[in-house]
C-alpha cells in the first residue's frame, strides 16, 4: 500500500523529528485532537525504545482520520468514538481511557450539571445562565463544541444529545485546544474537551450527575462520558510497526506512566509495582 504524506501546512501537524539514520522509518497518522497531547508524549517514549521509528501526525479530527486510513493517506488514525458501520475497511484497537469533560470559565460558579441540562444547553433549549442559579451569572450562554470532523462531536451527539444535532447557538471549532482557549477567553462559555485540557489555566471541569470527570471515575466507567481512545488501522495489510507501537502503548509500564502523566487513564498497562511483585515470585 502506498501512503501519501499529509500536508505540513496544517496548524495541527505534529512531528517527532529525529536525526536521519540508516533504516529510519516515518509512520504517518492523523485524527483526533483529543489524543494529540497523549500521542506527542507516547511518540517520544516509543522513539526511545525504537530509535529508528519516527512519527508524523496531523490532528484533523477523529472522523477525518478514519477517512484518511480508508483512503490510504494515513497508516493509522486516532479516534475518540467507537467504530461505526461507515468505518468499513478499518480495525479499531483500544489504547486507553479518557473522559470527555465539560468545562466552563473559572469565573463561573457552577459545579454540576445533569445530562438533560447539558443537552438543553447544546440544543438551544436553555440559553441563559440565569436558568442555572448556581452559576452566579445572568448572561447569555456561549456554547462551544466540535465540528463534524471530530470523533468527540459524534460521541457527544450520541451520548448527550441522543442523536440530535448541536443547536445553531453552538460555536463549532476544529480542535480541543481551540475549545479550551475559547472557554478561557469568555466568562459566559461552556464546552466539552478531553481530560488532558483540565490542566489548562482559566477553565474548570464540571461534574455530570454528581460524578467528577476524573481518573478514578473514568477508570470504573462511572463518569457518564468515559470513553476509550482508539487506534484505527486498515484491515487489509496494516503496517507491522504501527501494530508494534499499539502493543507497546497498551502493555508497556513506561507507556502506562506516560498516559497517566498526560492526564488520561491506562486501561491495560500493568504498573511498575505489579511488575516488581511478579519478578519476586
DRENDOSE-174111 format. One record per residue (C-alpha): residue in one letter; x, y, z. Coordinates in steps of 0.5 Angstrom, whole numbers, plus 2048, in hexadecimal, padded with zeros to 3 digits. Example, Ala and Ser with C-alpha at 12.3 -4.5 7.8 and 13.67 -1.06 7.14 Angstrom:
2
A8197F7810/S81B7FE80E/
//
This chain:
281
X800800800/X8038077FE/X80280C803/X802814802/X805819807/X80081D80A/X801825809/X80582880E/X80282F80D/X7FC82D811/X7FC830818/X7FC82A81C/X801826819/X80582281E/X80C81F81C/X81181C820/X81881E81C/X81E81981E/X82581981A/X825815814/X82880E815/X828808810/X822804810/X81E80A813/X81680A812/X81180F813/X80A80D815/X804811812/X7FE812816/X7F8817817/X7F281881B/X7F081A822/X7F2821825/X7F081E82C/X7F581982B/X7FB81D829/X7FD81F830/X7FE818832/X80181682B/X80681B82B/X809818831/X80881182F/X80B812829/X81181582C/X81180F831/X81180A82C/X81780D828/X81B80C82E/X81980482D/X819804826/X81E80A823/X81D80881C/X81680A81C/X81381181C/X80C81481B/X808819817/X80181A81A/X7FC81F818/X7F682181C/X7F1822817/X7EB81E81B/X7EA81781D/X7E5816818/X7E981A813/X7EF815815/X7EB80F814/X7E981180C/X7F181280C/X7F280B80D/X7EC809809/X7EF80D803/X7F780B804/X7F9811806/X7FB80F80D/X7FE809810/X7FA80A817/X7F580E81A/X7F3810821/X7EC810822/X7E7812829/X7E180F827/X7DF807826/X7DF80481F/X7D980681A/X7D7802814/X7D9808810/X7E0806812/X7E180080D/X7E87FD80C/X7EB7FF813/X7EC7FC819/X7EC7FF820/X7F07FE825/X7EF80082D/X7F580482F/X7F3807836/X7ED80B839/X7EB812839/X7E681783B/X7E281C837/X7E282183C/X7DD82783D/X7E182E83E/X7DF835840/X7E383B841/X7E683B848/X7E184184A/X7DB83D849/X7D983A850/X7D583484D/X7D882E850/X7D382884D/X7CE827847/X7C9821846/X7CA81E83F/X7C382183D/X7C582883F/X7CB82783B/X7C7825835/X7C382B836/X7C9830835/X7CB82D82F/X7C582C82B/X7C383382D/X7BD832832/X7C1836837/X7C583C835/X7C684083B/X7CA83F841/X7C4841846/X7C183B844/X7C7838849/X7C783C84F/X7CD838852/X7D183C84C/X7D184284F/X7CF845848/X7C9848845/X7CC84983E/X7CB845837/X7CF83E837/X7D483E832/X7D4836830/X7DB83482D/X7DB82D829/X7DF829824/X7DD82981C/X7DB822819/X7E2820817/X7E381E81E/X7E2818822/X7E081C828/X7DB81F824/X7D8818822/X7D9816829/X7D681C82D/X7D081C828/X7CE814829/X7D0814831/X7CD81B833/X7C881E82D/X7C581782C/X7C6817824/X7C481F824/X7C9824820/X7CC829824/X7C8830824/X7C9836820/X7CC839826/X7D2835827/X7D8838824/X7DC832821/X7E3831821/X7E982D81E/X7ED82A824/X7EC82982B/X7F282E82C/X7ED834829/X7E783282D/X7EB833834/X7EE839831/X7E783C830/X7E583A836/X7EB83D83A/X7E9844836/X7E2844837/X7DF84483E/X7D884283B/X7DA83C837/X7D9834838/X7DC82F834/X7DF828834/X7E6825833/X7EB81F835/X7ED81E83C/X7F482183A/X7F182883A/X7F0828841/X7F782A842/X7F683183E/X7F5837842/X7EF83B842/X7EA836842/X7E7831846/X7E382A846/X7DC829848/X7D982284B/X7D481F847/X7CE81C84B/X7D381D851/X7D881984E/X7DF81C84D/X7E381C847/X7E981984A/X7ED813849/X7EA80E84F/X7E380F84C/X7E680E845/X7E9808846/X7E3805849/X7DF808844/X7DA80B849/X7DB812846/X7D6813840/X7DA81583B/X7E081083C/X7E380D835/X7E8809832/X7ED80D82D/X7EF808828/X7F4807822/X7F180681C/X7F5801816/X7F37FF80F/X7F07F8810/X7F47F680A/X7FC7F680A/X7FC7FA811/X8037FD812/X8077F8817/X80B7FE81A/X80480181C/X8027FB81F/X8087FA823/X807801825/X800800827/X8027FA82B/X8077FE82F/X802803830/X7FD7FE833/X8027FA837/X8097FE839/X80A800840/X80D80683D/X807808839/X80280783E/X80680C842/X80681183C/X7FF81083C/X7FE812843/X802818843/X7FF81A83D/X7F881A841/X7F581483D/X7F380D841/X7F780783F/X7F280183D/X7F77FB83C/X7FE7FD83E/X8017FA845/X8047FE84A/X80B7FF84C/X8097FC853/X8067F6850/X80C7F484B/X8107F4851/X80C7F0855/X80C7EB84F/X8147EB84F/X8147E9856/X8107E3855/
//
